[in-house]
Amino acid sequence: MKSSRIKWHVVVFLAPAVLVYTAIMIFPLFNTLRLALYTETDQVRVFVGLANFMTLFGDPRWSESFWNALGNNFWFFLVHMLVQNPIGIALAAILSHPRLRFASFYRSAIFVPTILSFVIVGFAWKLILSPIWGIAPDMLSAVGLKSLFAPWLGKEEYALTTLALISVWQFVGIPMMLIYAALLSIPEEILEAGEVDGITGLSAFWKIKLPLILPSIGIISILTFVGNFNAFDLIYAAQGALAGPDFSTDILGTFMYRTFFGFQLQLGDPHMGSAIATAMFAIILVGVCVYLFGIQTRLKRYQF
């Protein structure tokens, strides 16, 4: 029986990546968790245990803002799940058709917004939707729908949904490309066997392709969940740290930013900000665990 030997070349090659990941991810994570257990009194750091979390969830001044941000985050995520991912799947199905001309051009055009800066996207759409100098009113007027225009980013009931749809426009290329790759990995033999049985067109997609790409759809769903509960940039670029109007677009990311760093007349509190960040981490961790152990294990994977 051969004794196990340490493969030192593997350790040598992995060490730089592990060190970098630890420095920029693991250490800040644990330091955030540590800060959440302290508070500062007379410029002296004092251990308070879970008192910051009790304040966050029990003090009406904090809990109202937290639950408002959490509810907005869930709505932001829900719009992506119900709009972005189905559109991405539909686009991937269309662009994977072998007879479609200029498919590579369409894929590139749809994916380009993904690489744009959040700041550029936020300010550009803010200008486009402006009722004063934006082009949206004129575009709707040209097709006879000017009556439908409203200052969507300025109304509490529309602002968050509008920003979510802007985010969908920017990132729909990601699920499209992932599903496109999954569709291309399906062997032609399976599709040809379906054609022999008379399963073609949309019927082939629903009965053959969709069941085979369910694991990929599951991965996209959890990536959407994690990405949206870490969202911050677009809201900040378009609506600022106050996430107006009247905090109607406030999500956990902007709430944590204002609390940690302070904004305008609000003083920064790193310890309460860390408590909010820890709550965000816990929510994301629970969502990922529910997916991995409750959903992913039940999805069938097919080896080709």
N, C-alpha and C positions, 0 to 999 in steps of 0.2 A: 504494500500500500504506500503510495507516494505521499510524502508530507507536503502540505500546502505551502506554497511560496508566495510571498508578497510580490506583486508585479509593480516594481518601483517605477517603471516608466509611466504607468498609468497615474500613479501618485504625483510624479513630477509634472506631467502635462495638465492634470486637474488642479494642482495647487494654486496657480495664478488666478484661475477663474473663481475658485472657492474663496481665496483671500479678498478679491475685489467684491464678490457678492456679499461676503460677510461685512466688509467695511461700509458698503453703501446700502445694504438692505437689512441684514440680521442685527447688526449693532444698533442702528437707528430704531428698529422695531422694539427691541428690548429696552432701549433707553426711553422710548415713549411710554412703554408700560410702566417703567420705574417712575417717571415724572408724574404719572397719573395718581400715584400713591402719596404724593407730597403736596404741601402748600407752602406759601411763603408768608411769614409773619415777621414784621419789623426787619425785613431783609435777611431773615434767617429761615432756611429750609427746614420744615417740620414734617415728620411722617404722620399722615392722617388715615392711612389705610384706604377704606372704600368711601370715605366721607365725600370726596369729589363726585363720585358716581351717585351717591344719595342726594347731593345737591342738584346734579344734572337731571335726575329723574323725579325728585321730590319737590324741589323749589319751583313754584309756578313761573318765576321769572326765567328760569332756564328750561324747564320741561316743555313749556309752550313752544319755545323756539325750536327745541330738539324734535318734538313730534311733528311740527310743521315741516321742518327740513326732511325728516324721514319720510313723511307722506309724499312730499314732492319728489323725493328720490325714487320711491316706488312707482309713482306715475311716470316719471322720466324713463325708468326701466321698462314699464309696461308698454309705452309707446314704441320703444325700440323692438320689443318682442313681437308686438302685433303688427307693426308696419315694416320695420327695417328687415327683419329676418325673412318673413314671407316674400317680400319683394326681392331680396337677395337670392332666395331659392328659385323664384320664378325667372329671374334674369339668367341665373346659371343654367336652368333647364333650356331656355331659349338659345343662349349662346353656345351651348354644347351640341346643338343640332348640326350634323355634318354638312348640311346643304346651305347653311346660312352664310351669306357673303359678308365680307368685312367684319367678321366676328372679332378678330384681334383688335381692330380699331375701336369697336364698341366697348370691349373689355377695358382697354386702356383709358378711354374717355370716362367711363364710369368709375374707374379706380383712381384717377388723378386727384379728385378732391380729398382723398384719404391722406395724401402726403402734404397737403396744405397746412399752414400754421393755424392754430386755433384763433390766434389774434386776428389774422387776415380774414378768416371765415366770419368771426363774430362781428368785426367792424364792417365788412362788406355787406353782410345781410342786414345789419342795422341801417346802413345807408339805403339799401334796396327797398326796405320796408318803411322807410321814413315817409310820413304823410306830407312833408314839406318839400323835400328835394329828392325823394326816392323815385324809382322808375316803376314800382309795383302799381301805383294808381293808374299811370298811363297805359301800362300793359293790360290791365283789366278793362280799362276804358276802350282799348282798341278792339276787344272781343265782346264789348257790350255788357261787361260784368262789373262795372265800376261801383255799383251799389253794394257789392259784396265786400269792398275794401273797408278795412278798419285799422286803427293803429294797434296792430296785434301785439307788439312788444310793449305797448303802453297800457294795456288793459289787464287787470289782475286775472280775469277768467281765461284769457287767451295766451298770455305771455309764456308760461311754462310749456304748453303744448307746442307753441310756435318754435321755441328753442329746441325742443325735442325733435321736431320735424326737420329743423336745420341740421341737427346732429345726424339724423337719419340720412339726409342728402349727402353729408360728408362721408359717412362710414358704411354706406350700403355696399360699397365695393369689397369690403372684407368678407362678409358672409357669401357674397357672390363668388369670389375667387376660391374660397374653401370648398363650397359645394360644387363648383365647377371642377375642381381637382378630384373630388370624390366621385363625381359622375363619370369622369374620364377613366377612373380606375376600374369601372365595372367591365368585365370581359364581354367582348362581342358575342361570344358563344351563348351567354345567358339571354341576351336580347334577341338573338336569332332563334333560340328555342321558343321564346315568347311569340315571335312572329309566326312560327309554325303553328302555334296554338291559337293564332288570330288576335294576339294582344299587341296592338300597335298604337302609336300616337299618345294621346293623353292617358289612355288606359295602361300603356306600358309604363308611363311615369308613376302612376298611382299604385300599380300592382307589383312592379318589379323594381324600379329605380328608387322610389321613396323608401321602401323597407330596407334597402341595402345602404342607404346613406343616413339612416337614423342616428348611428353613433356620431357622425360628423355634425348633424343638426344639434345633438346634445352638447357637443363640445362648443359649438357656436353659442348656444344658449347660456352656458356657464361663463363663457368669455364676455358675453353681453352683460350678464349680471355683475361680474367683477368690475368691468369697465365703467358701467353706469353708476355704481356705488362708489367709485373713485373719481367720478366726474368733478370738474372744477373749472377748467380753462375756458370753455365756451361761455358759461354763465358769467364768469368774471369779465371776459372780454366784451360781452354784449351788454350786461346789466350792471357791472361793477360789483364791489364787495358787498354792498347792501342788498343785492339781488332783488331789485325792485320790479314792478311797483309794489310797495308795502310788503316786501319779503315774499311775494307770491312765487318767485323763482328761486327762493333760497333752498339749497340742498345741503347735505351734510358737509360737503367739501368747502363751500363758502362760509357756512356757520363755523366750522373749525378754523378757517383762516382768520375770520374776524376775531374769534375768541383768543387764538394763540398769539397773533401778531398785533392785534388791536387795529382799529380803523376810526378815523376822524376823532370823535370825543370818547370813543370806547378804548380803555386801556387794555393792553395785551395781558393775558393770563396763561402762561405756558402750561400750568398744571391742569386747569380746566380744559384748555385746548387739547392736551394729551388725553384727558378723559374722553373727550368727544372722538378723538382719533382711535382710541382703544375700543370704544363702542362701535365705530365703523368697522374695525378689524374683526370684532366678534360677529357682527352681522354678516360680513362677507364669508367668514370661516364657517358659520352655521349653514349659509346657503350652499357653499361648495361641498360641505360634508353631506348635506341632504341629497345633493345631486350624485355625488360619488357612490354613496352607500344605499340610496333609495331608488335611484333611477338608472345610473350607468351600469350597475351590476345586472339589471334586468334587460338591457339592450343586447340583442344578439349581434355578434360580430362574425362576419363571413370571411373565410380565408380563401383567396383565389390563387 
